[in-house]
Amino acid sequence: MTSIHSIQYLRGLAACAVVCFHVSEQFGGPFNVGAAGVDVFFVISGFIMWVTTAGKPADPWRFMRRRITRIVPLYWIVTLLTAAGILIKPQFFYGHFFSVANFVGSLFFLPVLQEGAPHPIVIQGWTLCYEMMFYVVFTLALFLGERWRFGVLVGALVAVVALHFVLPAGYARAFTDPVVLEFAAGVVVGHLWLQGARLPLGVTLAMVGVGFLLLAASPLFDAGMARALYWGLPATLIVAGAVFAERARPFKPASLPSFLGDASYSIYLWHVVVGVLATGVVLRAGLPAVLQPATILVVTLAFSAALYLVVEKPLNGLLHPQRAKGAVKASKAAAAGGRGMMSQN
């Protein structure tokens, strides 16, 4: 299937927004809305998983195997290095929690819970706990005939969230958080996209604009409201508006945002531990306080993206050699005026 470049753009934007959020938080800044990049990722994940499997022979075990080999190895590497950092310099890893139980649990996406939410060694890895739960549900749905798959999958995700309001505190309740609905929203958008739905360009751009406006205004009404509403709904509007805008008016991708999309997983996973190192270097260099946040942000983004080239890309080539060969062929086709293949989360 052809590439959806707007998805790549949004992946890169979401990863950069999360980095901005953490740097802002470090200096007491006001950019809490940057954390909504996670919600954009969740909607994108639902979209991509549906679009890349619909209309193809179902192979649940292959799907789960590919998801594990795509997500787990790099996550384990970052978890090991973060754990080492916590043990060596715990004062540099504020908010992190190390214990043997949490380390082992983090590796298998069942970390300790703090205030009812997953709190793994790699603190931003809480999102991967929900990703893996979604992959389990998706894998089970792949055992069904395609006629039933969409309705059962969306219904199952809604049912999971319904359990949140009746289950006692613990892992079961933590993994039924309403944020799970964001995956379902992405699946619905992907289903409509595959059905060939079209919207006028003006409508799609308005959806994106309204989505960003709602994110900007979210601090005004997020008190007491579920995250799936005050960030998930805008994230869904942004993703849906972007993919249907591209369908209405295709465009030639630019190199930098496409690269950031490719590197988004590395940026997301590496940025906290890289940010700790960057903070140490910047503070030791004695830069004026006013320059420190921007410098740390730029250094963190640059090095986290570089680690995509140094670690993640070779690792994926080793674990998915056929996919790597396909990417090379797609790249050559794109250079000749063709279209590449969609990148997966």
Helices and strands as residue ranges (DSSP letters): H 5-26, G 32-36, H 37-51, H 60-88, G 90-92, H 100-107, E 113-114, E 117-118, G 123-125, H 126-141, H 146-163, H 171-174, G 178-180, H 181-194, H 201-217, G 218-220, H 227-230, H 232-248, H 255-262, H 264-285, G 289-291, H 292-307, I 308-312, H 313-319, H 321-335
